[in-house]
Amino acid sequence: GALLIPSFAVERTQEIVTDLVVMMEKKQVPQASIFIDSPLASKATAIFARHAAELQHGNDLACAFASALVKSTESVEESKALARFTGFRIIIAASGMCEAGRIRHHLKNHLWQASTTVMLAGFQAEGTLGRILESGADRVTIMGEEVSVKATIARIEDYSGHADGPELVQWLKERLPIGRSIFLTHGEEEAQAALEADILRLGVARDCVIRPRLDDVYDLSGDACAFLAAETKPRIDPAHVAKLDSHNELADLVLDINQAIARAADEKGRGIIIRRLRRALTGDPGGGARRRPPISGASRRARGFDES
């Protein structure tokens, strides 16, 4: 089946392709065609290849992208044509969190097949399709359509471009004492809190460690960083940042409703579920279908009905 790898177009894609080709040449993994289905990744790869001599392991990269196993698509038609391939093949496409790009089309075409494997090669932020798949969802909504998840969802963390917590703490430790402030601007709430605690254990004063919220404004020109409350105009309640929103919850609810209706034994059972939902929405104890007013003759003619 297909191995789908959602990937960032720059650097991540090039690293993955190089590793795959090297492993195939060493017969550590089966040989397969590797399709890079991302115009941006293809352009970035050309730049990497031109400057391979200046890169660490650049020769491996240059050899990998000269391999007959590696193929790039450019047009939308070429991308769509990948759905017609059979057998083991590898498709690498952006975006890395499955929120945009051609990977969404490939997921839509392949997630329902048990022979498919999706390898998540990077961090998946809360609320993204990548995180939803990583969390074990058995159904997802892609481009407005419900898709059953029969594919195997795998994860590999070796390609992270970020330093981990201990590395960041060591980096700071080598730069003590801190003259002014440290801003923690990346990572989710839990990870930031853990890093802050580690920094404080280095002896850094608590008021020197700042975890700004979205749209917070600070003045960095003085002897100390000053929070400018009057100039801070949040676009969204900070409590809602990096959390599932109503769009996520609605999509999840629609999937649950569809599953419940699909599991109903017969038309009567499906009708009962629908009436219960309608009662919950409208407060109508009868839960009956809404009655629409009859269409007048003038209205019928205006809407194009033929009364002859």
C-alpha positions in Angstrom: 0.0 0.0 0.0 0.9 3.7 0.2 3.1 5.2 2.8 2.0 8.8 3.3 4.4 11.3 5.0 3.1 14.7 5.7 6.2 16.9 5.8 7.4 20.5 5.9 8.6 21.4 2.4 12.0 22.8 3.5 14.7 20.7 5.1 12.4 18.1 6.6 11.4 16.6 3.2 15.1 16.6 2.1 16.2 14.8 5.2 13.5 12.2 4.9 14.2 11.5 1.3 17.9 11.2 1.8 17.4 8.7 4.7 14.9 6.6 2.7 17.2 6.3 -0.3 20.3 5.5 1.8 18.3 2.8 3.6 17.0 1.4 0.3 20.5 1.2 -1.1 21.7 -0.6 2.0 18.7 -2.9 1.6 17.5 -2.0 5.1 14.0 -1.3 3.7 12.2 -2.5 0.6 12.8 -0.3 -2.5 9.9 1.8 -3.6 9.2 4.9 -5.7 9.4 8.1 -3.6 7.1 10.8 -4.9 7.7 14.4 -3.7 4.3 16.0 -4.2 5.1 19.5 -3.3 6.2 22.2 -5.7 7.8 24.2 -2.9 9.7 21.1 -1.7 10.9 20.5 -5.2 12.2 24.0 -5.6 13.9 23.9 -2.2 15.4 20.5 -3.1 17.0 22.0 -6.2 18.7 24.7 -4.0 19.9 22.1 -1.5 21.3 20.0 -4.3 23.2 23.0 -5.8 24.8 23.7 -2.5 25.3 20.1 -1.4 29.1 20.5 -1.0 28.5 23.0 1.8 26.1 20.8 3.7 26.8 18.2 6.3 26.2 14.8 4.6 25.6 16.8 1.4 26.9 14.0 -0.8 24.3 11.7 0.5 21.6 14.3 -0.3 22.9 14.9 -3.8 23.1 11.1 -4.5 19.6 10.6 -3.1 17.9 13.2 -5.3 19.8 11.8 -8.3 18.3 8.4 -7.7 15.8 7.0 -10.2 13.6 6.1 -7.2 12.9 9.8 -6.5 10.3 11.6 -8.6 8.7 15.0 -8.2 5.3 16.2 -9.3 4.6 19.7 -10.4 1.1 20.0 -11.8 -2.2 19.3 -10.1 -2.9 16.7 -12.7 0.3 14.9 -11.8 -0.6 15.0 -8.2 -4.0 13.5 -8.8 -2.6 10.8 -11.0 -0.7 9.4 -7.9 -4.1 8.0 -6.7 -4.0 5.5 -9.6 -0.7 3.9 -8.5 -0.8 0.5 -6.7 1.6 -1.4 -4.6 4.2 0.0 -2.2 5.0 3.6 -2.9 5.9 6.6 -0.7 4.2 10.0 -1.1 5.7 13.0 0.7 3.6 16.2 0.7 3.0 19.3 2.7 1.8 20.4 5.1 3.5 18.7 8.0 0.4 19.0 10.3 -2.0 18.1 7.5 -3.8 21.4 7.7 -3.3 22.4 4.0 -1.5 21.4 0.9 -1.7 18.3 -1.3 -1.4 15.9 1.6 -5.0 16.4 2.4 -6.1 15.0 -1.0 -3.8 12.0 -0.4 -5.3 11.4 3.0 -8.8 11.6 1.7 -7.9 9.0 -1.0 -6.0 6.6 1.2 -7.1 6.9 4.9 -9.9 4.4 4.4 -7.6 1.7 3.1 -6.1 -0.6 5.7 -3.0 -1.1 3.5 -2.1 2.6 4.0 0.4 3.8 6.6 0.6 7.5 7.6 3.9 8.5 9.2 3.8 11.7 11.2 7.3 13.0 11.1 6.9 16.1 13.3 5.0 17.8 16.1 1.3 18.0 15.6 -0.4 21.1 17.2 -3.7 20.9 19.1 -6.7 21.1 16.8 -4.8 20.1 13.6 -5.8 17.2 11.4 -2.4 15.7 12.2 -3.1 15.8 16.0 -6.6 14.3 15.5 -5.1 11.4 13.5 -2.4 11.0 16.0 -5.0 10.8 18.8 -6.6 7.7 17.2 -9.7 9.1 15.6 -11.5 6.5 13.6 -13.3 9.1 11.4 -12.2 12.5 10.2 -13.6 15.3 8.0 -11.4 16.4 5.1 -12.6 19.1 2.7 -16.2 18.7 4.0 -16.3 14.9 3.5 -16.3 12.2 6.2 -13.5 9.8 5.8 -13.1 6.5 7.7 -9.6 5.9 9.2 -8.5 2.4 8.5 -4.9 3.3 7.9 -2.1 2.7 10.4 -1.0 6.0 12.0 2.7 6.0 13.0 4.9 8.6 14.5 8.6 9.3 14.4 10.2 12.1 16.4 13.8 11.9 15.2 13.4 14.8 12.7 12.5 17.5 15.1 14.5 20.7 14.3 14.1 22.0 17.8 16.3 21.6 20.8 14.7 19.7 23.6 14.2 20.9 27.2 17.6 19.8 28.6 19.4 21.3 25.6 17.7 24.6 26.1 18.4 24.7 29.8 22.1 23.9 29.1 22.2 26.6 26.5 20.9 29.1 29.0 23.2 27.8 31.8 26.2 28.7 29.6 25.0 32.3 29.3 24.2 33.1 33.0 23.7 35.5 34.5 20.7 36.7 32.5 20.9 40.5 32.2 17.2 41.2 31.6 14.4 38.8 30.6 13.8 35.5 28.9 10.7 35.2 26.7 9.2 31.7 26.2 7.3 32.1 22.9 7.2 28.6 21.5 5.6 25.4 22.5 2.3 24.4 24.2 1.3 25.5 27.7 2.4 22.4 29.5 5.9 22.3 27.8 6.4 26.0 28.5 5.5 25.6 32.2 8.0 22.7 32.5 10.8 24.7 30.8 10.0 27.7 33.0 10.4 25.5 36.1 13.8 24.3 34.9 15.0 27.8 34.2 13.9 29.0 37.7 16.0 26.1 39.2 19.0 27.7 37.6 18.6 30.7 39.9 16.9 33.0 37.4 14.5 35.4 39.1 10.8 34.6 38.5 10.0 38.0 37.1 12.7 37.6 34.5 11.0 34.6 32.8 8.1 35.8 30.7 5.5 33.7 28.9 3.7 36.2 26.7 0.2 35.5 25.5 -1.1 36.1 21.9 -1.0 39.8 21.1 0.7 40.9 24.3 2.9 44.0 23.8 6.1 44.7 25.7 8.5 47.6 25.8 12.1 46.3 25.5 13.8 49.7 25.5 14.2 50.3 29.2 16.3 48.6 31.8 13.6 46.0 32.3 10.9 44.6 30.0 7.6 46.3 30.6 4.2 44.9 29.8 2.1 47.5 27.9 -1.5 46.7 29.0 -3.0 49.7 27.2 -1.5 48.7 23.9 -2.4 45.0 24.2 -5.5 44.2 22.2 -6.1 40.5 22.2 -7.8 39.1 19.0 -9.0 36.1 20.9 -9.6 35.1 24.5 -6.2 33.7 25.7 -8.0 30.8 27.3 -9.1 29.6 23.8 -5.6 29.7 22.2 -4.2 26.3 21.4 -7.4 24.5 22.3 -10.0 22.7 20.3 -12.5 25.3 19.1 -16.2 25.1 18.0 -15.2 24.1 14.5 -13.3 21.1 15.8 -16.1 20.2 18.2 -18.8 20.6 15.5 -16.9 18.4 13.1 -16.5 15.8 15.8 -20.2 16.0 16.7 -21.2 15.5 13.0 -19.0 12.4 12.8 -20.6 11.0 16.0 -24.1 11.7 14.6 -23.3 10.0 11.3 -21.8 7.0 13.1 -24.9 6.6 15.4 -27.3 6.8 12.4 -25.2 4.3 10.5 -25.3 1.9 13.4 -29.1 2.0 13.7 -30.7 -1.3 12.8 -33.4 0.1 10.5 -35.1 3.2 9.2 -37.2 3.4 12.4 -34.1 3.5 14.5 -32.6 6.2 12.4 -35.8 8.2 12.7 -35.7 8.0 16.5 -32.1 9.3 16.6 -33.0 12.2 14.3 -36.1 13.2 16.3 -34.1 13.1 19.6 -31.5 15.4 18.0 -34.2 17.7 16.8 -35.8 17.9 20.3 -32.5 18.8 21.8 -32.0 21.6 19.2 -35.5 23.0 19.1 -37.0 22.1 22.4 -40.0 20.6 20.5 -41.2 17.7 22.6 -42.6 16.0 19.5 -39.3 16.2 17.7 -41.2 16.2 14.4 -39.9 17.5 11.1 -40.3 21.2 10.5 -43.3 22.1 8.5 -42.6 24.6 5.7 -45.3 27.0 4.6 -46.9 26.1 1.2 -45.4 27.8 -1.8 -47.8 30.2 -3.5 -48.4 30.2 -7.2 -46.5 33.5 -7.6 -43.6 32.1 -5.6 -43.6 28.9 -7.5 -43.4 30.7 -10.8 -40.6 32.9 -9.4 -38.7 29.8 -8.5 -39.1 28.3 -11.9 -41.8 25.7 -11.3 -43.9 24.7 -14.4 -47.6 24.8 -13.5 -48.9 23.8 -16.9 
